[in-house]
Amino acid sequence: MTGCSVAGKGIKWTVNSCWNSLVTDKTSIYSGLQQLGSQVEQPASPEEAVIESVPNPQADVDYCVRFTAPEFTSLCPLTGQPDFAHLVLDYVPRERLVESKSLKLFLTSFRNHGAFHEDCTVSIARRLIDVIDPKWLRLGGYWYPRGGIPIDVFFQHGELPDGVWVAEQGVAGYRGRG
């Protein structure tokens, strides 16, 4: 019989008992999700994309969540040429956490969306603020050069709570060749 130890107390359960307990404890906070675990079509635009969230099970403590999208793409609204960016999203949640699959679908919905770098970056941040109402949010948009000029766009919402550790975003500025 295979068992698992719970909270280091030496209590042994079968794998099924352990799984059933975990499912009972966590299923309710994930029950409203429509995209995670389902085959979902890619949204045609950011406006059509649905960003889902779940209750924050650690809402009594401040901590930082980071998502990195090193291959973000959108289109130039005038030429239709592709634009590429490395996005780094940091946020300190309140009561809601963004669900990562829905965030990925939202970000990839920009692939056929025409907007300037500044508009894309700020629109993403504002949409997330509307959905999860974080205590603090920072989005760094490190855009690759178009016409020889890289554009970096930085957005911040709220004040970083005292005592929260936020790592540097770590994206080097564009240096060109050589």
N, C-alpha and C positions, 0 to 999 in steps of 0.2 A: 504494500500500500504506500503510495506516495503522499507526503504531507508537506505542510509549510508551517513555519513558526510565525506566530502573530505577536507583534510588539515585544519580541524578545522574552516573553513570559513562558516559553516552552510549550505552549498549547499547540497540539498537533491536530490539523484538520486534513481531510482528503483534499486533493486538488479541486474537486467539484465544490466542496463546502467552502473552500477559500474563495473560489471564483464567485460563487453565489453570494457570499457576504460582501465582496467588493462590488458586485453588480447592484445589490440592494442599496449599498451606501451611496453609490455615485450615479446610478441611472437617472435619478430624478433631476439632477442638474443638467443632464445632457438630453433629456427627453424632447425638448422643443427643437432640436437641430434638424434641419431639412437637408443639408448638403453633406455633412460628414457621414461617411459610410454608404453614401449613395452615388450612383453615376449621375453626374450633373453636367449639363451642356455649358460650354464656355459662354458667359454673358457677352452680348454683342457690343455693349458700351458700359462705361462706368455707371451711368444712370440706371441701367438695367441690373447691375450687379447687386446682390444682397450680401451685406456683411452681417454675419451672425455673431452672437456673443453668448457667454455662459456666466452664471454667477461665480464670483471669486470666492473660492473656499477658504482663502487666507486673507480675507478683507480686514482682519483686525491688525495686520502688520503692513508697513510700507516696504515695498520692494520694487525693483525695476525689471521690466520685461523688454527683451530686444528681439526684433525681427530684422533680418537682413535680406535684401533682394538685390543681389549683385548683377542681375541681368534684366533689369526693368527696361521695357521698351514702350515708346509711344510714337506718334507721327508729328512731323512739323505741320502746323495747320495751313501753311501757305504752299509748300512744295510737295507735301506728301512723303518726303524722305523720312526714313526711320531715325529716331533719336534714342540714345542709350544712356542709362544711368545706373549708378550703384546707390540704392536707397538703404538708409539705416534708420529704423524706427525704434525709439525708446519711449516707454511710458510707465508711469506709476499708476496702477489701477485703483479704482474705488470699489464699487460693487460688481463690476462686470469685466470680463476678460474677452478679448477678441478671439474668435475661433479661427485657427490658422488656415484651414482649407478655404473658408470663405474669404479670408484676406488674400490668399493666393489667387483665387478666382477674380476678386476685385482688381488686384494689381495687373493681372494678365488681360483684363478687359480694356486696358489702355493701349494694347497692341495696335488696334485699328482706330484709335482716337486721336484726333488732331488738336493739339494744344501746345502752347509754349511751355518751356521748362518750369517757369515760375508758377504758372497756372496748375500744371500737373501736380507739383510738389505740395502746394498749399491746399489744393482740392482734396488730395488724399488725406492730409492731416485733418482738415475740417470735417470730412465725412466720418473719420474715425472718432473724433471728439463727439459728434452728434450721436454715434451709436453707443460708445462705452463710457462717456463722461469721465475721463481719467483725471486724477489729481494733477498730473503733469504729463506733458507729451512733447517730444522733440523729434523732428524728422529732418534728416540731412539728405538732400538730393545732390549727389555728386555726378553731374552730367558730363559726358564725354564731349570733346570738342566738335563743333560744327563751324565751318568757316574759320578754323584755327583758334577759336576762343572757347575754352571750357566755361561752363556756367555752373556754379554751385549755389544751391538754394537751401536756406536754413529756416526752419519754422519752429517756434516754441510756444506752448500754451501752458499757462499756470506757473506756479512756483514749485521748484523741486523741494519736497519735504526734507527737513533736517534729518541727517543720519542715513539717507539712502545713497548707496554706492552706485554710481553710474560710470561704467568703463568708457574710455575714450572711444570715439567711433572708429578710429584706426584706418580711415580711408585716406591714403596719401593724395595730396594735391597733384594735378596733372603736371608731368614734367616733360612730356614730349620724348622724342628719341634722343639717345645719346647720353 
